[in-house]
Amino acid sequence: MTTATDMFRQHLQETQAIHFLPYVGDGYADASPRILMLGEANHGTAPDGADRTYTDGVVRRALQDAAEGNGSHWVRYIRNISAMLTGNAYGGPNAVWDTVAYGVFFQHMETEAHRNRTRATPEEIALGRGAFFAMLDVLKPDFVIVWGLTLFRQHWLSSESGITMLDPGLCAYAFTDRPDVRIWHCHHPSRDFSHVSEHQKWEAVRELHIH
């Protein structure tokens, strides 16, 4: 039986603006609120860059590793985000990942050679922005949780219509032409991450209303 979440995945596959297909949890369609998380880029080899399912595979392997007690930096991301969203202890259940989606902004693979470049090209930024807005159109999230501040500081996410700041201290805002989607930049879950502090911020962000 085709589920509502399956329909989301199908629409993503049919969207040419998106190269790296987001991970979409099985319960995403029925989640309230719907949360799309956004990372900056995928990191891997040049051949990996041709694989549209790369992002989805990274998340699913990390969830499996977390369930089996294996360790990797991505398992740390999984557990940090789970604790941030739920308020549970680090290392607790990761069931919340069944209700969220995760995609990446840049649609090219960040290889070791590419990573040494000091900044993205205008074309790469344009492609990333196109993919991001396509994700919004298809997944229709209530919240976008962006990992880290780089995309905000570089103004790479901003729509041409501009943004409405909801809480500067929390780095929470909405696009002027998409007022129903609240965007929040959390601390990147890779390092110096306090899931307790970030959970408190997340609870505050959830209470923000767009006027």
Secondary structure, DSSP 8 states (H G I E B T S, - for coil): ---HHHHHHHHHHT-TT-SS--EE-TTGGG-SS-EEEEES-EES-TGGGG-TTHHHHHHHHHHHHHHHT---HHHHHHHHHHHHHH---TTS--GGGGSEEEEES--SEE-HHHHTSSS--HHHHHHHHHHHHHHHHHH--SEEEEESSHHHHTT-S--TT-EEEEEGGGTEEEETTEEEEEEEEE--TTSS--HHHHHHHHHHHHT----
